[in-house]
Amino acid sequence: MMSFLLPFCSGFALSASLIVAIGAQNLFVLRQGLKQEHVGMIVLFCGFSDAVLIIAGVSGMGAVVAVLPTLTVGFTLVGAGFLAWYGTQSLRRAAQHGSMSVELGQSVSLKRALATVAAFTWLNPHVYLDTVLLMGAAATAQPLSARPIFAVGAASASFLWFAALGYGARFLQPVFARPRAWQVFDCIIGGVMFVLAGFLLWSGAFHQFLKQE
């Protein structure tokens, strides 16, 4: 029993510590949860995406990602551009006083919602650093036979977090019944997106500077 629990708990704890943070993906899941729009599919998509990346890291794909700096730079530029675009959209929503309530809020199709969360997930270079590289490196400390259990524990934390975030958001709906609350929330989202975009560009330039040194 302990041979199962130890690697499972190790993977679960590490994954939870990495995923429970304010980020673009989490804010989008929270916003959709507040609107109660396509929550199940978004939660499943985020959970399965993390599971795929975690399995790739535990399987040794981290070494492949580490030797592809051009790919990392490409994801950094595209990801930063997308974050800046979404931040602009959030600030524009905040300026539209009449469309901020859950009832009157602009609905998005399932296809568009999944495309947006896919961009937040797969165009973020830090996702690969956390799940593929870091999780992969941590898995090497486990015996070979325990690594699948480690991956299951890590993926379980991801599914649990996104489910809690998406479905737990409804408890905040009394607060967001007021249009002003949506305006503040979208202002926060816009600000976070621009900060994350700037951080991506800065970190990408910083790594390039270190390589030149």
C-alpha positions as a LaTeX table, in Angstrom:
\begin{tabular}{lrrr}
\hline
Residue & $x$ (\AA) & $y$ (\AA) & $z$ (\AA) \\
\hline
Met1 & 0.00 & 0.00 & 0.00 \\
Met2 & 2.78 & 2.45 & 0.88 \\
Ser3 & 4.50 & 1.66 & $-2.41$ \\
Phe4 & 1.42 & 3.14 & $-4.10$ \\
Leu5 & 0.66 & 6.02 & $-1.72$ \\
Leu6 & 4.12 & 7.57 & $-1.57$ \\
Pro7 & 4.63 & 8.18 & $-5.31$ \\
Phe8 & 0.94 & 9.09 & $-5.75$ \\
Cys9 & 1.08 & 11.69 & $-2.96$ \\
Ser10 & 4.41 & 13.01 & $-4.22$ \\
Gly11 & 3.00 & 13.58 & $-7.71$ \\
Phe12 & $-0.23$ & 15.02 & $-6.32$ \\
Ala13 & 1.54 & 17.47 & $-3.99$ \\
Leu14 & 4.01 & 18.69 & $-6.62$ \\
Ser15 & 1.30 & 19.16 & $-9.25$ \\
Ala16 & $-0.96$ & 20.98 & $-6.78$ \\
Ser17 & 1.82 & 23.35 & $-5.76$ \\
Leu18 & 2.48 & 24.23 & $-9.40$ \\
Ile19 & $-1.09$ & 24.62 & $-10.61$ \\
Val20 & $-2.66$ & 26.56 & $-7.72$ \\
Ala21 & $-1.54$ & 29.99 & $-8.87$ \\
Ile22 & $-3.10$ & 33.01 & $-10.55$ \\
Gly23 & $-2.62$ & 32.46 & $-14.25$ \\
Ala24 & $-4.36$ & 32.99 & $-17.56$ \\
Gln25 & $-5.79$ & 29.48 & $-17.74$ \\
Asn26 & $-7.12$ & 29.55 & $-14.17$ \\
Leu27 & $-8.74$ & 32.95 & $-14.64$ \\
Phe28 & $-10.47$ & 31.78 & $-17.81$ \\
Val29 & $-11.81$ & 28.65 & $-16.09$ \\
Leu30 & $-13.00$ & 30.80 & $-13.19$ \\
Arg31 & $-14.77$ & 33.23 & $-15.52$ \\
Gln32 & $-16.54$ & 30.44 & $-17.38$ \\
Gly33 & $-17.49$ & 28.88 & $-14.05$ \\
Leu34 & $-19.05$ & 32.16 & $-12.92$ \\
Lys35 & $-21.05$ & 32.26 & $-16.14$ \\
Gln36 & $-21.82$ & 28.49 & $-15.86$ \\
Glu37 & $-20.94$ & 28.14 & $-19.52$ \\
His38 & $-19.32$ & 24.98 & $-20.97$ \\
Val39 & $-17.77$ & 24.26 & $-17.56$ \\
Gly40 & $-17.65$ & 20.47 & $-17.88$ \\
Met41 & $-15.92$ & 20.43 & $-21.25$ \\
Ile42 & $-13.44$ & 23.11 & $-20.22$ \\
Val43 & $-12.57$ & 21.27 & $-16.99$ \\
Leu44 & $-12.08$ & 18.01 & $-18.91$ \\
Phe45 & $-9.96$ & 19.72 & $-21.57$ \\
Cys46 & $-7.67$ & 21.35 & $-18.99$ \\
Gly47 & $-7.35$ & 18.14 & $-16.99$ \\
Phe48 & $-6.60$ & 15.95 & $-20.00$ \\
Ser49 & $-4.14$ & 18.51 & $-21.40$ \\
Asp50 & $-2.20$ & 18.52 & $-18.15$ \\
Ala51 & $-2.34$ & 14.72 & $-18.02$ \\
Val52 & $-0.84$ & 14.49 & $-21.53$ \\
Leu53 & 1.95 & 16.92 & $-20.64$ \\
Ile54 & 2.65 & 15.18 & $-17.33$ \\
Ile55 & 2.84 & 11.78 & $-19.01$ \\
Ala56 & 5.17 & 13.23 & $-21.63$ \\
Gly57 & 7.43 & 14.62 & $-18.90$ \\
Val58 & 7.47 & 11.41 & $-16.88$ \\
Ser59 & 8.18 & 9.45 & $-20.08$ \\
Gly60 & 11.32 & 11.49 & $-20.71$ \\
Met61 & 10.11 & 14.05 & $-23.25$ \\
Gly62 & 11.59 & 16.83 & $-21.11$ \\
Ala63 & 15.03 & 16.15 & $-22.57$ \\
Val64 & 13.64 & 16.67 & $-26.08$ \\
Val65 & 11.96 & 19.98 & $-25.15$ \\
Ala66 & 15.13 & 21.22 & $-23.45$ \\
Val67 & 17.18 & 20.94 & $-26.64$ \\
Leu68 & 14.68 & 22.86 & $-28.81$ \\
Pro69 & 15.28 & 26.52 & $-27.89$ \\
Thr70 & 13.78 & 27.77 & $-31.17$ \\
Leu71 & 10.50 & 26.07 & $-30.31$ \\
Thr72 & 10.51 & 27.73 & $-26.90$ \\
Val73 & 11.10 & 31.18 & $-28.40$ \\
Gly74 & 8.26 & 30.64 & $-30.86$ \\
Phe75 & 5.83 & 29.67 & $-28.11$ \\
Thr76 & 6.97 & 32.66 & $-26.06$ \\
Leu77 & 6.24 & 35.17 & $-28.83$ \\
Val78 & 2.91 & 33.67 & $-29.86$ \\
Gly79 & 1.83 & 33.15 & $-26.26$ \\
Ala80 & 2.69 & 36.72 & $-25.27$ \\
Gly81 & 0.79 & 38.06 & $-28.25$ \\
Phe82 & $-2.28$ & 36.01 & $-27.39$ \\
Leu83 & $-2.18$ & 37.09 & $-23.74$ \\
Ala84 & $-1.94$ & 40.75 & $-24.76$ \\
Trp85 & $-4.88$ & 40.32 & $-27.16$ \\
Tyr86 & $-7.05$ & 38.64 & $-24.52$ \\
Gly87 & $-6.08$ & 41.28 & $-21.96$ \\
Thr88 & $-7.24$ & 43.96 & $-24.38$ \\
Gln89 & $-10.56$ & 42.15 & $-24.84$ \\
Ser90 & $-11.02$ & 41.95 & $-21.07$ \\
Leu91 & $-10.43$ & 45.67 & $-20.64$ \\
Arg92 & $-12.87$ & 46.40 & $-23.46$ \\
Arg93 & $-15.49$ & 44.26 & $-21.71$ \\
Ala94 & $-14.88$ & 46.20 & $-18.49$ \\
Ala95 & $-15.62$ & 49.44 & $-20.34$ \\
Gln96 & $-18.99$ & 48.14 & $-21.57$ \\
His97 & $-21.18$ & 48.90 & $-18.55$ \\
Gly98 & $-24.29$ & 47.22 & $-19.88$ \\
Ser99 & $-22.87$ & 43.75 & $-20.54$ \\
Met100 & $-21.23$ & 42.74 & $-17.30$ \\
Ser101 & $-23.84$ & 40.66 & $-15.47$ \\
Val102 & $-24.08$ & 36.89 & $-15.78$ \\
Glu103 & $-27.49$ & 37.19 & $-17.44$ \\
Leu104 & $-26.42$ & 39.83 & $-19.96$ \\
Gly105 & $-22.80$ & 38.76 & $-20.39$ \\
Gln106 & $-21.60$ & 37.88 & $-23.84$ \\
Ser107 & $-21.89$ & 34.14 & $-24.39$ \\
Val108 & $-19.27$ & 32.24 & $-26.34$ \\
Ser109 & $-19.72$ & 29.05 & $-28.30$ \\
Leu110 & $-18.21$ & 25.79 & $-27.08$ \\
Lys111 & $-15.82$ & 25.80 & $-30.04$ \\
Arg112 & $-14.56$ & 29.29 & $-29.22$ \\
Ala113 & $-14.30$ & 28.54 & $-25.49$ \\
Leu114 & $-12.23$ & 25.41 & $-26.15$ \\
Ala115 & $-10.05$ & 27.25 & $-28.67$ \\
Thr116 & $-9.38$ & 29.97 & $-26.09$ \\
Val117 & $-8.52$ & 27.61 & $-23.26$ \\
Ala118 & $-6.37$ & 25.56 & $-25.67$ \\
Ala119 & $-4.37$ & 28.69 & $-26.48$ \\
Phe120 & $-3.95$ & 29.48 & $-22.78$ \\
Thr121 & $-2.80$ & 25.91 & $-22.17$ \\
Trp122 & $-0.59$ & 25.05 & $-25.13$ \\
Leu123 & 0.89 & 28.45 & $-26.02$ \\
Asn124 & 2.28 & 29.06 & $-22.55$ \\
Pro125 & 5.96 & 28.06 & $-22.39$ \\
His126 & 5.79 & 27.83 & $-18.59$ \\
Val127 & 3.30 & 24.98 & $-18.92$ \\
Tyr128 & 6.05 & 22.93 & $-20.54$ \\
Leu129 & 8.56 & 24.00 & $-17.92$ \\
Asp130 & 6.23 & 22.98 & $-15.09$ \\
Thr131 & 4.68 & 19.81 & $-16.43$ \\
Val132 & 7.19 & 18.39 & $-18.92$ \\
Leu133 & 10.55 & 19.51 & $-17.54$ \\
Leu134 & 9.96 & 19.90 & $-13.80$ \\
Met135 & 7.54 & 16.99 & $-13.39$ \\
Gly136 & 9.80 & 14.87 & $-15.58$ \\
Ala137 & 12.84 & 15.73 & $-13.47$ \\
Ala138 & 10.95 & 15.00 & $-10.24$ \\
Ala139 & 9.78 & 11.66 & $-11.60$ \\
Thr140 & 13.38 & 10.51 & $-12.04$ \\
Ala141 & 13.66 & 10.40 & $-8.24$ \\
Gln142 & 11.01 & 7.66 & $-8.23$ \\
Pro143 & 11.74 & 4.00 & $-8.99$ \\
Leu144 & 10.90 & 3.14 & $-12.59$ \\
Ser145 & 7.92 & 1.03 & $-11.52$ \\
Ala146 & 6.50 & 3.90 & $-9.42$ \\
Arg147 & 6.64 & 6.58 & $-12.11$ \\
Pro148 & 3.22 & 5.75 & $-13.61$ \\
Ile149 & 1.71 & 6.11 & $-10.13$ \\
Phe150 & 3.52 & 9.44 & $-9.72$ \\
Ala151 & 1.99 & 10.61 & $-13.02$ \\
Val152 & $-1.49$ & 9.48 & $-11.94$ \\
Gly153 & $-1.15$ & 11.44 & $-8.69$ \\
Ala154 & $-0.02$ & 14.56 & $-10.55$ \\
Ala155 & $-2.85$ & 14.31 & $-13.10$ \\
Ser156 & $-5.39$ & 13.72 & $-10.30$ \\
Ala157 & $-4.41$ & 17.01 & $-8.67$ \\
Ser158 & $-4.94$ & 18.80 & $-11.98$ \\
Phe159 & $-8.40$ & 17.34 & $-12.55$ \\
Leu160 & $-9.42$ & 18.06 & $-8.95$ \\
Trp161 & $-8.21$ & 21.67 & $-9.11$ \\
Phe162 & $-9.95$ & 22.53 & $-12.38$ \\
Ala163 & $-13.18$ & 20.87 & $-11.23$ \\
Ala164 & $-13.09$ & 22.83 & $-7.96$ \\
Leu165 & $-12.32$ & 26.06 & $-9.80$ \\
Gly166 & $-14.96$ & 25.64 & $-12.50$ \\
Tyr167 & $-17.80$ & 24.26 & $-10.41$ \\
Gly168 & $-16.92$ & 26.08 & $-7.20$ \\
Ala169 & $-17.16$ & 29.45 & $-8.94$ \\
Arg170 & $-20.95$ & 29.37 & $-8.65$ \\
Phe171 & $-20.63$ & 30.09 & $-4.94$ \\
Leu172 & $-19.26$ & 33.51 & $-5.89$ \\
Gln173 & $-22.22$ & 34.34 & $-8.08$ \\
Pro174 & $-23.99$ & 36.48 & $-5.43$ \\
Val175 & $-20.96$ & 38.77 & $-5.54$ \\
Phe176 & $-20.97$ & 38.86 & $-9.34$ \\
Ala177 & $-24.68$ & 39.58 & $-9.57$ \\
Arg178 & $-23.64$ & 43.24 & $-9.70$ \\
Pro179 & $-22.25$ & 44.61 & $-12.99$ \\
Arg180 & $-19.56$ & 46.51 & $-11.07$ \\
Ala181 & $-18.07$ & 43.24 & $-9.80$ \\
Trp182 & $-17.69$ & 42.00 & $-13.39$ \\
Gln183 & $-16.02$ & 45.24 & $-14.37$ \\
Val184 & $-13.49$ & 44.90 & $-11.57$ \\
Phe185 & $-12.93$ & 41.22 & $-12.38$ \\
Asp186 & $-12.33$ & 41.92 & $-16.08$ \\
Cys187 & $-9.97$ & 44.76 & $-15.17$ \\
Ile188 & $-8.02$ & 42.31 & $-13.00$ \\
Ile189 & $-7.99$ & 39.75 & $-15.83$ \\
Gly190 & $-6.77$ & 42.37 & $-18.29$ \\
Gly191 & $-4.01$ & 43.51 & $-15.96$ \\
Val192 & $-2.87$ & 39.96 & $-15.22$ \\
Met193 & $-2.78$ & 39.10 & $-18.92$ \\
Phe194 & $-0.56$ & 42.08 & $-19.73$ \\
Val195 & 1.74 & 41.29 & $-16.80$ \\
Leu196 & 2.03 & 37.66 & $-17.91$ \\
Ala197 & 2.70 & 38.73 & $-21.51$ \\
Gly198 & 5.43 & 41.10 & $-20.34$ \\
Phe199 & 6.91 & 38.42 & $-18.11$ \\
Leu200 & 7.00 & 35.93 & $-20.98$ \\
Leu201 & 8.80 & 38.39 & $-23.24$ \\
Trp202 & 11.21 & 39.43 & $-20.48$ \\
Ser203 & 12.02 & 35.85 & $-19.49$ \\
Gly204 & 12.53 & 34.89 & $-23.14$ \\
Ala205 & 14.90 & 37.82 & $-23.69$ \\
Phe206 & 16.68 & 37.06 & $-20.42$ \\
His207 & 17.33 & 33.44 & $-21.43$ \\
Gln208 & 18.63 & 34.56 & $-24.81$ \\
Phe209 & 20.98 & 37.00 & $-23.06$ \\
Leu210 & 22.32 & 34.24 & $-20.83$ \\
Lys211 & 22.98 & 32.01 & $-23.84$ \\
Gln212 & 24.93 & 34.80 & $-25.54$ \\
Glu213 & 27.04 & 35.16 & $-22.40$ \\
\hline
\end{tabular}
